[in-house]
Amino acid sequence: MASTPAAAPSGNDRTGGGVQSVERAFLLLEALADSGGIATLSELSLTSGLPMPTIHRLIRTLAQQGYVRQDTARRYTLGPRLIRLGETAGRLLGSWARPYLAELMEATGETANLAVLEGGEVVYVGQVQSRRSMRMFTEVGRRVQPHCTGVGKALLAQLPEDEARALLGGAPLQAHTPYTVTDPQELITQLGSARESGYVVDDQEQEIGVRCIAVAVPGAPTPTALSVSGPEARIRALEAQAGSAALVPVMRAIATRLGQVLAP
């Protein structure tokens, strides 16, 4: 998500109990990520609010350690050393979420999934499979497009509308089935409805015969979504349940508790 320009901290190298230079280094990395992973020094100064001499010093240190790199156009990009950190963090996120995914699977009988938004793609970071013989399976670590999946749309709905529009682009989206929403404006309308209702549906948009219900995980440090997926008829039956077994309230309650665990 786009960063709000922040005033550069002043004073000694410690602020609020933390180390100012470390805080500034992470602020710079996040500003670079918010710029799509590539930016000039002047762009980083604008988005981070840090003075240019500070950026020069931090960028040089981060580049020496492999966390950023300079391309041939003298722009800076996120470096390859971050890949290992991200992969490890993703695995840990799935581990922390597993008890909540297991609870969701037990409550619904269907496969429970956890996903995050990374580089404009959906990355599955956790899953607990249904015990039923006919069940859905998505490999943890798999990357998919966001417009045709329940978790993807739940992730997009957490972004400001202009950021979601920029990510989708203006061209027709790829169709995976006859039910895939390929018109970006139609999808933007769906995202608005999802923000109001608190959930989103993938109705055979990624795979024929498969239905998925997804909700946001509030409070997570990065856009995160929880879902249940399975054969269309079984998911529709879950949606028809009322009272304490009502699907969306159960999912949102679990997602809220998970968000409290993941919150920074």
Buried (B, 14 or more C-beta within 10 A) or exposed (E): EEBEEEEBBEEEEEBEEEEBBEBBBEBBBBBBBBBEBBBEBEBBBBBBBBEEEBBEBBBEEBBEEEBBBEEEEEBBBBBEEBEEEBEEBBBEBBEBBBBBBEBBBEBBBBBBBBBBBBEBBBBBBBBBBBEEEEBBEBEBEEEBBBBBBBBBBBBBBBBEEEBBBBBBEEEEBEEBBEBBBBEBEEBBEBBEEBEEEBBBBBBBBBBEEBBBBBBBBBBBEBBBBBBBBBBBEBBBEBBEEEEEEBBBBBBBBBBBBBBEEBEE
